[in-house]
Structure formats: C-alpha cells, structure tokens
C-alpha cells in the first residue's frame, strides 16, 4: 500500500489528533490496528498512538513515570502499541522504512521489556521469600529447624552450625522451596537470600561428623551413650541457635578437654560426674526443652 493511501485512511484520526481531540483520535487508530492485517496501516496507526504517549510524557512527568512503571494501565497500553509498531515495521516495504525511522521505539521497547522482566524476576523472588518465611514458622523447633535471612553477612553468623552449601538458586527459581522442604525431612536448613543478586543459597546444617561432648564422653565411656547423644543435640539445637550459646560452646571446647582427660583416668570420677553432675543436668534440660530434643 502506498504511503499516500495510508495517510488518506488515517486522515480523520490525524485531524482529530491535530485539533486536540486525542481520545477520539485514538479510538479510530485502535480500531484500524484491530481490524486490519495490512502492515502499513497497522504500523502507522500504532506509531501515531505511541508518538502521542511519548510527546505527552515529555510535558507531564507523572505520565512519564506511569509509562515506564511496570504493570500500570499506561505502561501496558504503551508497550502494546510499541510492540505492534516495531513488529509491523519489519513487514512494511523498505521505501516506507526509510521514510519512517523507529530506532527510538526499539530502544524504548527494549528498556520496557527489560524492566518488566526484572520486575517479574524480583516479584518471583519476593514470593519465594514469603513462602520460606511461612515455612520458617512451621519448622521452628528441634533438629529440623529452618533459618532464613537476607544478606550474605549471615553466612559468618551460622558457622558454628557447620553449614554445608547444597545449592544456589536463581532469584526466580521456586524449586528452592521443594529442595528446602526435602532437606528439612532429615536436618536443619539455613537459606540466605543475597540482597544484591536476589539468589537463594541453601545450606544444610550440622554437616559432617559432629564433635563429641568431651566430659560426657569421658564419664560414660562412649560417644554413643544416650546421654552423650542428648547433650550433642542440646549443643546443636539449643546452644547453637544463639550467639551466647555459641560463645559458651567455643569456651567449653577450650577448657573441657583437660578436664575430660582427668575424668577418663578415674573410675570414681567417672561415676561421680555421671551421678552428681551429668544426669541431674540432663534431667533439668529434659524438663526445660521437652519439645526441642528427641532423645
């Protein structure tokens, strides 16, 4: 279709637009876009609608923000007709392409689509974070606890829990939810959301062999004694969950080995430690933490 013929069909809308009756002009232009398969007509009509938005936004800062803000009515309509104009441009004759350049349209569309994708990705990350926070309330006691924090600085904070990185997930990868739930079937989990990249880092807690409780092991003669295993749980799932508790554990690891060596060499000291110290302590702990420790 010749340019002159295209302009003739668009003339009523162009005259309305020129006289300031923008809404009426847009009704006609949108109708042309909807009912026509002719690329030249679709391109010119969509181009006129897009140009109207661009020129209006140059004078109205609020409108400009709406056009480039994701999910607003103005943004959706602007994107729609920009896409139509850019697509139809590739289908019109070269002579018409040379007459009407749309480099600015392509750049704006790329910017809008990139912004939209970024926004969708962050919305997905927000949804994942909300689900993890909900799971955190569900798994809040015992060995199968879920810890969820924002910011990679929390990696250092959880070192006493012996974290082992299982996997890193993209910010819009909701499979982190299923992976976290599966891991929680057997152990504690720490999930950290990197605020800079939006990625989720999934850590298994208490990975590898756990250190024994020196004094209890010396008194009972084995790391497999129920009392020793119980105290290990207390260390991991009660003391290990707070900064004062972790400090206590660190101090204990410094002072207890020499004491344990002395106890291990005396049958009397073993018996006294079990009866007068460890068993009363365990009895108190069972009373204080009946739900957190399973042994």
N, C-alpha and C positions, 0 to 999 in steps of 0.2 A: 504494500500500500504506500502510495506517495505521501510525503510529508504534508503537502498542501491539503490532501483529502483528510488526513488525520486531524489536522488543525481545524478543518471545517466542522468535523463531527464534535470536536471538543469546544468549539466556539461559544455555545451557550454557557457552558460551565466557566470558561475563561472570562467571559464578560461579567458574570456574577461575581467571580473572584476579584476582578478589577474594581468593581463597584463596592467592594467590602462585604458582600453577602457570602461570606466564606462557607457557612454551614450549608447553604443551598447549593453552592458550587460543589462541595464535597459529596453531597447526595448523588448528584449526577455523575461525578467522576467515579465514585464507588460502584455505581450501577454499571458503568462502562467496563470496569475491571471484572465485575462478577459475571456479566452475560457474554463477554467477548472472549474468543480464543485467538483473535488476531494479535500477534505480539506487539506490533507497532502501537495499537490502541491501548493495550494493557500497560505498556511501558510509559507512554505519555501521560495516561491518567494517573498511574501510581507515582510517576515523577512529580506531577503537579501537586498531589496530596502531600508527598514528602517535603517538597520545597516549601509548602505553606507552613508545615510544622517547623522547619529549620529557620525560616525568616521570622516566624512569630517568637521562637525561643531566643532569637538574638535581641529582642526587645523586652523579653519577660524572663527574668532569672528563675522565678518559681516554676514556670513551664519548662524551662531548660532542665531543671533538676528532675522534674517528673518524667521527662522524655528519657533521661539516662538513668533513672532509678528503676531497678528490677521490679516487675510484677505490677506496676501501676497501669491504669487503663490507657494513659497516653503512651507509655512505653510499648505496650503490646500492639497498639494500632500503628505506631511509628515503625516498629520492627516489621510488622506485617507488610506494609506498603513499600518499605525499603527493600525487602526481600523480593517482592513481586517486580519492582523496578529493575533490580540488579539481574534477576533471572531473565526477564523479558528482554533486557538489553543484549544479552548474549544471543538472542534469537532474531533480532532485527537486522536489516541489511547494513553493510559496512558504511554505506553513504550516510545513513541515519546515525550510526555510531559516531562518525566523525563530526556530525553536526551537534550532537548532544553528548558531552563527556560526563561520566558519572564517577570519577575517581573518588570524589568526596563521599559519595554514597557508599561505596565499597568500604572505605576506611571507617565510616560511622557504623556500618553494619557489623564489621569485624569487631569493633570496640564493644558494641552492644551484646553481641553473641558471646564474646569472651567474658564480659562482665556477668552475663546471665549464667554461663557455665560455672564461673567462680562462685556465684551466689548459690547455685544449686548444690555445689560441692560442699560449701560451708553449712548449708541447711541440712544436708545429709549427715555431716559431722555432728551438728547440734542434736539431731535426732538420735544418733548413736550414743552421744554423751548422756542424754536423758534416760535412755534405756539402761546404760551402765549404772547410773545413779540409782535407778529403781532396783536393779539387781544388788547394788551395794547394801540397800536396806534389807533385802531378802537374805543375803549371805553376810551376816554381821557378827556371828559368834562361832566359836570352835575352830577346828583346823581348816574348815572350808570357808575362810573369810575372803571377801573381795575388797580391795583397796583401790580407789580411783581418784586420781589427782590430775590437775592441769599444770604443766610446766616440767621441763626435764630436770630441774634442780631437785625434784623429789627422788630421783634415782639414788642420789647420795644418801638421802634420809632412810632409804629402805635397805641399805647394805647389810645391816645386822640380821635381816630376814633372809639372807642368802638368795637374792633374786637371780633367776636364770632367764635371759631373754629367749622367748619362744618364737615370736614372730612380730614383724612390724607391718601394720595395715595402713593403706591409704585412707585419707580422711572420709571418703565416701564408700568405703568397703565395710558393709554391715556384717560380713562374715565374722568380724571380731566378736560379735555378740554370741554366736554359736560356739566359737572356739573357747571363749571365756567360760561359758556355761559347762562345756565338756570338761575343761580343766578343773573346774570347781567340784567335780564329782570326786576328786581324789586329793586335792591340795588347795592351799591358799593361793590367791592370784592378786597381782598388782598390775593395774592398767594405768598407763600415763599418757595423757594427750599432750603432744608437743604444740604449744600455743603458736609457735612460729610457722610450722608446716601443716598443722592440723592432723598429723599422723598419730595413730594409736600404737603404743608399744606394750605388748603383752608379756608379762613376766610370771614365771612360776616361782612361788616362794618356797623356802626351805629345800632348795635343790641340792642333790648330792647327800653324802653321809653327814649326819649331824654329830656335833661333838658331844661327848658324854658329860654327865654331871659328875665331876671328879669325886667329891666327898661321898655322894650316894653310891657311886660305883665301887668305891673303896669299902664302904660299910657293908654293902650287900654282896660284893664279890663278883658281880657280873653286870654288864650293861643291859642285859635282857630281863633283869628283875622288874616286876610290875611297878614297883615304887620308883625305880630309876626312869622307866619309860614315862611314868606320870609326871615326874619333875621335868623331864625334857619337854613334854607338852606344855607345862606351865611356863617354862622358859620361852618356848617358841610362840605360843598363842596368847600369853598374858603379858609377860615382861617385854617380849619383842615388839609389842604393839605401841609402846610409848617410849618417849625419849628418856625419862627417868629409869624405866625398866631396862632399856638397852645399856644405859650407863652402869647400872647395877651388875648386869651380866658381864660387861667388859672388866669391871673391877674384880668380880668373882673369878674370872679366868686367870687373873694375875695372882691373887692371893690363895686360891684353893688348892693348886697342885701340891705345894709343900705340905699342907695340912693333910691332904689325901694320902700322901706317901707315908706319913707317920701313922695314920689310922690303919692303912693296909697291912702294916707290920705287927699289929697287936690284935689278938682275938678279943681281948677285953674292950679295947677302944672301939672295935667294930660293933660289938654288942651294945655298948653304951650309946654310941652315935645313933644306932638304929632305934633303940627303945626310948631314949631320953630326948632325942632331937628330931630325927627324920620322920618317924611315924606320927608324933604329935603335929609337926608342921604339915604333913600331908593331910592329916585329919582336918585341920583348920582350913586348908586350901580346898578340900572337897566340899566343905560347908560353904565357903565363900564363893566358889565358882562351880556350882553343880552342873550348869548347862554348857560351860565352855570346854571342859575336859572330859574325854570319854572313857579313860581307863579307870 
